[in-house]
């Protein structure tokens, strides 16, 4: 297995995971609106479109037969089955973005995170928690999109998701949205201030100060 170690001018790969309803998607959307040179990876999925979702923007929607063929051709950096549907991340797309100096966010579950870490040694992993189980249930019901049966399945899945929190480097509690967003931004800014990246970015300045 060849691990990916990014060059100083490459982007950082972020893995952000959370149980459904924790607010991950909303936090990432707000982050992208306020920061440059960072994108969220658009995954492939076999699930049906939800109201308002757009092909190539929210997901690449494909049939199961197409998805399985992509697995056979090893086109995915990671893939997993969630409930009755499949999700996967294009390997080449991620590599291209990182080489362009763009930070990339993967919104995937703990299973996908395990697969990615085997190939990208220097990725950063973040897990988002809801403030309570009661609030999580309230948020899921407030969507008004899922049946009681699906909500029950998502609540059960949340327990499984949260049980893997120790596999992630950072934990954010999404109680107050603005506060959680500020913490997420701080993480991104901190990694952009790494010595290796700053030295590459400000090489002329450092050389002038040393001469």
Residue pairs with C-beta under 8 A, 6 or more apart in sequence:
1 118
1 119
2 119
3 118
3 119
3 120
3 121
4 13
4 95
4 119
4 120
4 121
4 122
5 121
5 122
6 12
6 13
6 98
6 122
8 196
8 197
8 199
8 200
8 201
9 101
9 197
9 200
9 201
10 98
10 99
10 101
11 37
11 38
11 97
11 98
11 99
11 100
11 101
11 102
11 103
11 104
12 98
12 103
12 104
12 122
12 123
12 124
12 191
12 192
13 94
13 98
13 103
13 104
13 106
13 116
13 120
13 122
13 123
13 124
14 103
14 104
14 105
14 106
14 123
14 124
14 125
14 126
14 188
15 105
15 106
15 108
15 112
15 113
15 116
15 117
15 123
15 124
15 125
15 126
15 168
16 24
16 27
16 28
16 105
16 106
16 107
16 126
16 127
16 128
17 24
17 107
17 108
17 109
17 110
17 112
17 113
17 125
17 126
17 127
17 128
17 161
17 168
18 24
18 127
18 128
18 129
18 161
18 174
19 129
19 130
19 136
19 154
19 157
19 158
19 161
19 162
20 140
20 154
20 157
20 158
21 130
21 136
21 137
21 139
21 140
21 143
21 154
21 158
22 128
22 129
22 130
22 136
22 139
22 158
22 174
23 128
23 130
23 139
23 174
23 177
23 180
24 107
24 128
24 174
25 107
26 177
27 128
27 172
27 174
27 177
27 180
27 181
27 184
28 40
28 105
28 107
30 177
30 181
31 38
31 105
31 181
31 184
31 185
31 188
32 38
32 39
32 40
34 185
35 185
35 188
37 101
37 102
37 103
38 102
38 103
38 104
38 105
38 188
39 97
39 102
39 103
39 104
39 105
40 104
40 105
40 106
40 107
41 89
41 90
41 93
41 94
41 97
41 104
41 105
41 106
41 107
42 56
42 57
42 58
42 59
42 60
42 93
43 59
43 60
43 87
43 88
43 89
43 107
43 108
44 59
44 60
44 61
44 62
44 67
44 70
44 76
44 86
44 87
44 88
44 89
44 90
45 59
45 60
45 61
45 62
45 85
45 86
45 87
45 88
46 61
46 62
46 63
46 64
46 67
46 85
46 86
46 87
47 59
47 61
47 84
47 85
47 87
48 61
49 55
49 58
49 59
49 61
50 145
51 145
53 59
55 61
62 70
64 86
67 79
67 86
67 88
68 86
70 76
70 88
71 79
71 88
74 91
75 88
75 90
75 91
75 92
76 88
76 89
76 90
76 91
77 88
77 89
77 90
77 91
77 94
77 115
77 116
77 119
78 88
78 89
78 106
78 108
78 111
78 112
78 113
78 115
78 116
79 86
79 87
79 88
79 89
79 112
79 115
80 86
80 87
80 88
80 108
80 109
80 111
80 112
80 115
81 87
82 109
82 157
83 153
83 157
87 108
87 112
89 106
89 108
89 112
89 116
94 104
94 106
97 104
98 104
103 188
103 192
106 112
106 113
106 116
108 116
109 161
110 161
110 164
110 167
113 125
113 167
113 168
114 167
116 123
117 123
117 125
124 169
124 170
124 187
124 191
125 167
125 168
125 169
125 170
126 168
126 169
126 170
126 171
126 172
126 184
126 187
127 164
127 165
127 168
127 170
127 171
127 172
128 171
128 172
128 173
128 174
128 180
129 162
129 165
129 171
129 172
129 173
129 174
130 136
130 139
130 173
130 174
131 173
131 174
131 175
133 155
133 158
135 175
136 155
136 158
137 151
137 155
140 146
140 151
140 154
140 155
141 151
146 154
165 171
170 187
172 180
172 183
172 184
173 180
174 180
191 197
199 206
